[in-house]
Amino acid sequence: MRAFDFSRAESVSNAAQHGNAETAFVAGGTTLLDLVKLDVMRPAAVVDINALPLKTVERLADGRLRIGALVTNTDLAHHPEVTRDYPLLSQALLAGASTQLRNMATTAGNLMQRTRCPYFRDVGSACNKRQPGSGCDARDGINRMHALLGGSADCIAVHPSDMCVALAAIGATLTLEGPAGEREVAFADFHRLPGDTPHIEHDLAADELITALTLDAPLTLDAPLAPAGSHYLKLRDRASYEFALASAAVQLKLDGERITEARLALGGVATKPWRASEAEAALAGQPAVLASFERAAEIALRDARPLAHNAFKVDLAKQAIVRALRDATRAARQGGTDTQESQA
């Protein structure tokens, strides 16, 4: 792949990771422009990257799907390779934002999306993510929308992306490029837990750019005749243009009435896209029935740490898991993606 010329910016920084970066990249701008208006981000310069050749989707020889960083959310959601082999991703994309924003938002921009925590976006509040060492007003504030999983004493902000929840269940690899060359990072390792450095959100160097996202091979590639199904369920306060209180992304394969493989990820409840690996293991080999789904939901949420205003999310997330597993099972039996309403 041709290396890109990064010399246009004297000190290129990832403004989506560092609020005081000197230089920011902009494509769709659906997050960056909001944060600049709010004075949360103060880039001295903005580099428009829309001219870069990163708008293609191609099937690789090993069955994986490579998506250019500048492919819009709308184009990706409706791409025939995605709707056929990765319907979970299409569902998640269409559950996010509004039509107008999806037309502008890009694949890489969605990966770099920043939290909607109101304390992060209010420069008058203490926020370790925005200003390291200043404190976290959300802990003792109105934390109804905040994280049950993956939080720390320094940050409990929820990761906002729907697309990334689906990617956590599907599995993917990111291609990053900078002056030192190209490298790949597993999607599961890209977003960081806050720990005591919540301002460091991603595994992206200050002089790097995301150039591609490569989805793992479809779930049915090794056994094309095995029934497989998927479902994305998003529970929120209103039906459109709202972030998840809890969401669940599910892929599974059946052998008769038994689950041979399950993948489960959660959104709206964690500080990063949350893969529920222990719940997946508990589903393997079990009958695809309500009792199995409920047990998996209990396992997925057993480490939840509710706050003063968000304890309701524990039961809500469990309901999302059970419903998504039920609908993915129905989709597998019908030979595709469940067509029931994926939002509530």
PLY file of the C-alpha trace (Angstrom):
ply
format ascii 1.0
element vertex 344
property float x
property float y
property float z
element edge 343
property int vertex1
property int vertex2
end_header
0.00 0.00 0.00
1.28 3.47 -0.85
2.57 5.45 2.13
0.86 8.78 2.72
2.67 12.09 3.02
2.31 13.37 6.58
4.59 16.37 6.06
1.67 18.79 5.57
1.40 19.18 9.34
4.46 20.23 11.32
3.28 18.34 14.42
0.42 16.02 13.50
-1.46 14.84 16.58
-4.59 12.84 17.10
-6.95 15.46 18.44
-9.60 12.84 19.11
-7.23 11.34 21.68
-5.59 14.47 23.10
-7.91 17.42 23.73
-5.12 20.02 23.40
-3.59 18.59 20.22
-1.99 21.12 17.88
-3.33 19.51 14.71
-6.53 17.53 14.11
-7.61 15.32 11.22
-11.11 15.89 9.87
-13.23 13.79 7.50
-16.96 13.88 8.26
-16.34 16.13 11.26
-19.47 14.98 13.08
-17.63 14.75 16.43
-14.71 17.14 15.99
-16.78 20.19 15.06
-19.12 19.74 18.04
-16.21 19.51 20.47
-14.47 22.55 18.98
-17.66 24.58 19.36
-17.87 23.49 23.00
-14.22 24.46 23.55
-13.44 20.88 24.60
-10.91 20.51 21.78
-8.69 23.39 20.66
-6.68 22.33 17.60
-4.42 25.03 16.18
-4.87 23.54 12.71
-7.21 21.08 11.03
-6.08 18.82 8.17
-8.82 17.69 5.76
-8.09 14.06 4.79
-11.03 13.51 2.44
-8.75 13.43 -0.62
-6.97 10.29 0.60
-7.80 7.09 -1.36
-9.53 5.35 1.53
-13.11 4.94 0.30
-13.17 1.39 -1.04
-14.49 -1.92 0.29
-12.73 -5.06 -0.96
-12.90 -8.79 -0.31
-9.53 -10.33 0.56
-8.36 -13.76 -0.58
-8.75 -15.19 2.94
-12.44 -14.24 3.08
-12.04 -11.12 5.21
-13.52 -7.75 4.21
-11.26 -4.67 4.13
-13.01 -1.32 4.57
-11.33 1.99 3.84
-11.23 4.50 6.68
-13.27 7.08 4.76
-16.18 4.84 3.77
-19.28 6.53 5.17
-21.54 4.83 7.66
-24.42 4.93 5.17
-22.41 3.33 2.37
-21.07 0.67 4.71
-24.47 -0.18 6.17
-25.93 -0.75 2.70
-22.91 -2.36 1.03
-24.00 -5.73 -0.43
-21.02 -7.61 1.07
-21.91 -6.25 4.50
-25.65 -6.88 4.35
-25.02 -10.43 3.12
-22.11 -11.57 5.34
-22.12 -9.10 8.24
-25.77 -8.13 8.81
-24.96 -7.44 12.48
-22.75 -4.53 11.43
-25.41 -3.15 9.11
-28.03 -3.29 11.87
-25.76 -1.51 14.35
-24.87 1.26 11.89
-28.51 1.91 11.04
-29.37 2.08 14.76
-26.92 4.94 15.26
-27.35 8.69 14.88
-29.57 10.10 12.11
-29.62 9.60 8.36
-27.90 12.95 7.83
-25.08 12.13 10.26
-24.60 8.64 8.82
-24.18 10.22 5.40
-21.26 12.26 6.76
-19.71 10.01 9.41
-16.84 7.76 8.37
-15.65 4.33 9.44
-12.50 5.66 11.13
-14.40 8.56 12.67
-16.81 6.12 14.27
-13.88 4.15 15.68
-12.49 7.38 17.17
-15.83 8.65 18.48
-15.54 10.31 21.87
-17.81 9.92 24.87
-21.02 11.89 25.27
-20.50 12.17 29.04
-21.96 15.61 29.89
-19.13 16.30 32.34
-16.57 15.73 29.60
-18.42 18.11 27.29
-18.87 20.82 29.98
-15.59 22.69 30.39
-16.80 23.97 33.76
-16.84 20.43 35.21
-13.96 18.35 36.47
-13.08 15.62 33.96
-9.90 13.55 33.93
-10.52 12.59 30.31
-10.59 16.21 29.19
-8.06 17.57 31.72
-5.93 14.85 33.39
-5.78 15.13 37.16
-8.77 17.45 37.52
-11.12 14.81 38.96
-14.37 13.16 37.85
-17.57 15.03 38.67
-19.64 12.21 37.20
-18.88 9.89 40.11
-20.96 11.94 42.55
-23.08 13.64 39.92
-25.94 12.60 37.66
-24.52 9.34 36.37
-27.60 7.67 34.87
-25.90 7.23 31.47
-22.55 6.05 32.82
-20.66 2.77 32.86
-21.29 -0.37 34.89
-18.27 -2.18 33.46
-14.66 -1.17 32.86
-14.75 2.03 34.90
-12.15 3.27 37.36
-11.84 5.82 40.15
-10.79 8.33 37.48
-13.43 7.77 34.79
-16.81 6.10 34.29
-17.66 7.53 30.85
-19.49 5.19 28.45
-18.18 4.51 24.97
-20.93 5.79 22.62
-20.53 3.88 19.34
-23.08 1.36 18.04
-20.80 0.27 15.20
-18.00 -0.63 17.61
-20.27 -2.93 19.64
-20.98 -4.94 16.49
-17.26 -4.98 15.65
-16.46 -6.34 19.10
-18.72 -9.31 18.39
-17.57 -9.80 14.79
-13.83 -9.32 15.36
-11.65 -7.05 13.24
-8.18 -5.64 12.65
-7.26 -1.97 12.27
-4.54 -0.76 9.93
-2.69 2.28 11.28
-0.17 4.30 9.28
2.27 7.08 10.06
5.75 8.29 9.13
7.28 5.10 10.57
5.16 2.90 8.30
2.13 0.67 8.65
1.06 -1.56 11.55
-1.99 -3.60 12.50
-3.85 -3.72 15.81
-6.63 -6.09 16.82
-9.89 -4.22 17.31
-10.23 -5.74 20.80
-6.95 -4.05 21.81
-7.54 -0.66 20.20
-9.79 1.01 22.77
-8.23 1.29 26.21
-9.81 1.00 29.63
-9.55 4.31 31.51
-7.54 3.14 34.53
-5.63 6.15 35.82
-5.08 7.58 32.31
-8.58 8.11 30.88
-7.29 10.79 28.52
-5.46 8.05 26.56
-8.39 6.44 24.79
-6.83 4.47 21.91
-3.75 2.62 20.78
-2.98 5.23 18.16
0.32 7.14 18.12
0.20 10.92 17.88
1.44 10.88 14.28
-0.68 7.98 13.00
-3.91 7.71 11.03
-6.38 4.83 10.73
-6.36 3.80 7.07
-8.48 0.62 7.07
-10.66 -1.72 9.07
-10.60 -5.43 8.16
-13.46 -7.60 9.39
-12.78 -11.18 10.42
-14.04 -13.84 8.03
-17.82 -14.42 8.22
-19.00 -16.78 10.94
-20.17 -19.33 8.37
-17.00 -19.41 6.25
-15.64 -22.63 7.79
-19.06 -24.32 7.83
-21.26 -22.65 5.21
-24.15 -25.07 5.76
-24.32 -24.51 9.53
-27.25 -22.30 10.53
-26.01 -18.93 11.79
-27.84 -15.82 12.92
-27.18 -12.37 14.33
-29.04 -9.53 15.97
-28.31 -6.04 17.29
-30.66 -4.69 19.94
-30.44 -1.12 21.22
-32.46 0.03 24.22
-32.73 3.80 24.68
-34.93 6.60 25.95
-36.40 7.46 22.54
-36.62 5.76 19.17
-34.26 7.95 17.14
-31.09 10.00 17.46
-30.32 8.75 20.96
-27.45 6.86 22.53
-27.91 3.44 24.07
-28.76 2.86 27.70
-27.88 -0.75 26.94
-27.27 -2.63 23.71
-26.33 -6.18 22.75
-24.71 -7.52 19.59
-25.02 -11.27 19.06
-23.76 -13.77 16.51
-24.31 -17.50 16.95
-24.24 -20.84 15.14
-26.55 -23.78 15.78
-26.25 -27.52 15.42
-29.84 -28.65 15.63
-31.11 -26.99 18.80
-27.68 -26.50 20.38
-25.42 -23.47 20.19
-22.01 -24.42 18.80
-20.54 -20.91 18.87
-21.69 -17.59 20.27
-20.30 -14.09 20.19
-21.71 -11.41 22.46
-20.79 -7.75 22.94
-22.41 -4.99 24.96
-22.79 -1.26 24.50
-24.13 1.58 26.63
-22.84 -0.04 29.83
-19.04 0.01 29.55
-16.11 2.35 29.04
-15.17 0.54 25.79
-16.98 -1.83 23.41
-17.44 -4.79 25.75
-16.92 -8.39 24.62
-18.62 -10.79 27.06
-16.24 -13.74 26.59
-17.26 -15.67 29.71
-20.91 -15.50 28.71
-19.98 -16.76 25.24
-18.19 -19.74 26.76
-21.22 -20.50 28.91
-23.46 -20.61 25.81
-21.28 -23.02 23.82
-22.83 -26.49 23.71
-26.02 -25.38 25.45
-29.56 -25.62 24.09
-30.82 -22.44 22.47
-33.51 -21.86 25.09
-34.48 -19.09 27.49
-32.70 -20.66 30.48
-29.37 -20.66 28.60
-29.86 -17.06 27.54
-30.71 -15.91 31.07
-27.68 -17.69 32.51
-25.42 -16.00 29.94
-26.92 -12.62 30.82
-26.21 -13.15 34.52
-22.60 -14.05 33.76
-22.13 -11.06 31.46
-23.25 -8.62 34.17
-21.90 -10.27 37.31
-18.99 -7.81 37.53
-21.22 -4.76 37.06
-20.59 -1.89 39.48
-23.72 0.29 39.49
-23.60 3.90 40.60
-26.14 6.06 42.39
-28.35 6.64 39.33
-27.73 3.75 36.92
-28.47 0.51 38.79
-31.46 0.01 36.47
-28.98 -0.63 33.66
-28.03 -4.01 35.14
-31.47 -5.50 34.50
-31.85 -3.55 31.27
-28.60 -4.99 29.88
-29.65 -8.50 30.89
-32.94 -8.03 29.04
-31.05 -6.81 25.98
-28.84 -9.91 26.00
-31.73 -12.33 26.37
-33.77 -10.65 23.63
-30.81 -10.40 21.25
-29.93 -14.08 21.78
-33.55 -15.05 21.21
-33.77 -13.06 17.99
-30.37 -14.27 16.70
-31.55 -17.85 17.32
-34.71 -17.17 15.35
-32.58 -15.68 12.56
-30.36 -18.78 12.48
-33.40 -21.02 12.17
-34.73 -18.84 9.36
-31.37 -18.83 7.59
-30.37 -15.20 7.97
-30.76 -12.03 9.99
-33.81 -11.54 12.15
-36.08 -8.92 10.65
-37.75 -7.93 13.90
-37.32 -4.40 15.21
-33.72 -4.01 16.44
-34.34 -0.88 18.51
-36.44 -0.06 21.52
0 1
1 2
2 3
3 4
4 5
5 6
6 7
7 8
8 9
9 10
10 11
11 12
12 13
13 14
14 15
15 16
16 17
17 18
18 19
19 20
20 21
21 22
22 23
23 24
24 25
25 26
26 27
27 28
28 29
29 30
30 31
31 32
32 33
33 34
34 35
35 36
36 37
37 38
38 39
39 40
40 41
41 42
42 43
43 44
44 45
45 46
46 47
47 48
48 49
49 50
50 51
51 52
52 53
53 54
54 55
55 56
56 57
57 58
58 59
59 60
60 61
61 62
62 63
63 64
64 65
65 66
66 67
67 68
68 69
69 70
70 71
71 72
72 73
73 74
74 75
75 76
76 77
77 78
78 79
79 80
80 81
81 82
82 83
83 84
84 85
85 86
86 87
87 88
88 89
89 90
90 91
91 92
92 93
93 94
94 95
95 96
96 97
97 98
98 99
99 100
100 101
101 102
102 103
103 104
104 105
105 106
106 107
107 108
108 109
109 110
110 111
111 112
112 113
113 114
114 115
115 116
116 117
117 118
118 119
119 120
120 121
121 122
122 123
123 124
124 125
125 126
126 127
127 128
128 129
129 130
130 131
131 132
132 133
133 134
134 135
135 136
136 137
137 138
138 139
139 140
140 141
141 142
142 143
143 144
144 145
145 146
146 147
147 148
148 149
149 150
150 151
151 152
152 153
153 154
154 155
155 156
156 157
157 158
158 159
159 160
160 161
161 162
162 163
163 164
164 165
165 166
166 167
167 168
168 169
169 170
170 171
171 172
172 173
173 174
174 175
175 176
176 177
177 178
178 179
179 180
180 181
181 182
182 183
183 184
184 185
185 186
186 187
187 188
188 189
189 190
190 191
191 192
192 193
193 194
194 195
195 196
196 197
197 198
198 199
199 200
200 201
201 202
202 203
203 204
204 205
205 206
206 207
207 208
208 209
209 210
210 211
211 212
212 213
213 214
214 215
215 216
216 217
217 218
218 219
219 220
220 221
221 222
222 223
223 224
224 225
225 226
226 227
227 228
228 229
229 230
230 231
231 232
232 233
233 234
234 235
235 236
236 237
237 238
238 239
239 240
240 241
241 242
242 243
243 244
244 245
245 246
246 247
247 248
248 249
249 250
250 251
251 252
252 253
253 254
254 255
255 256
256 257
257 258
258 259
259 260
260 261
261 262
262 263
263 264
264 265
265 266
266 267
267 268
268 269
269 270
270 271
271 272
272 273
273 274
274 275
275 276
276 277
277 278
278 279
279 280
280 281
281 282
282 283
283 284
284 285
285 286
286 287
287 288
288 289
289 290
290 291
291 292
292 293
293 294
294 295
295 296
296 297
297 298
298 299
299 300
300 301
301 302
302 303
303 304
304 305
305 306
306 307
307 308
308 309
309 310
310 311
311 312
312 313
313 314
314 315
315 316
316 317
317 318
318 319
319 320
320 321
321 322
322 323
323 324
324 325
325 326
326 327
327 328
328 329
329 330
330 331
331 332
332 333
333 334
334 335
335 336
336 337
337 338
338 339
339 340
340 341
341 342
342 343
